[in-house]
């Protein structure tokens, strides 16, 4: 999927050591966003609102090294996603935090991460909040 360009992302480094990752790419490259449940994969309802490539850039996963958590690394990655998305001509950026996040679902980032970056709630899919930002 990486070689095909379906998965892209950003790495954060500290003195040459990778300390963070954000999986972000065109929304149309993701089969599903929303209700992340290993036992039940939902229909992709969100795709109905994203009609073509180049419209929505999605940030779907963050992984930050434990000793760097809480230091703003994910916020910097998300801001870079938005900056690049605007340069690439995207209309919106989206993220998919889960309400009442369990540790196994924390990879999507908390809603406050998106709120601080100027995102607002666009819709909900089960316990997942679709956060969207108009890029300007």
C-alpha positions, 0 to 999 in steps of 0.5 A: 500500500505504501509503494502504491501510494495509498498509504502516505504519512509524516515522520517526526525526528529528534536528532535523527531518531524517529519519534512520531508518525502520522498516516495522512493521505487523500480521503479516497485512498482509505476504504473506511473511516469512522467506526474502528472496531476490529470485530466489525468493519462498517460500511463506508458512509463517509465516502458519500461526502467525499466525491473525488480525489483532491477534496479531503486530506485525512489524518487517520493515525498517529503514533508518538514515542512514549517519552515524547507524548504530551509535548505537541508532536502530534499537533505539529504533525497535524499542522504540517498535514494541513499546510501541505494539504492546502499547498496541494489544493485540498479543500478540507482536512479531516480527522477521526477521533473516537469518543470515550477512547479506549487505549486500543483506539487512541491511535486516531488522536483525541478530539482536543488535538483537532479542536486546537488545530481549528477543526470542528465536528462535521458528523459522527459515525457511531463513537467516531467524531468526524472532525473537519477543517476548511483549508484557507 
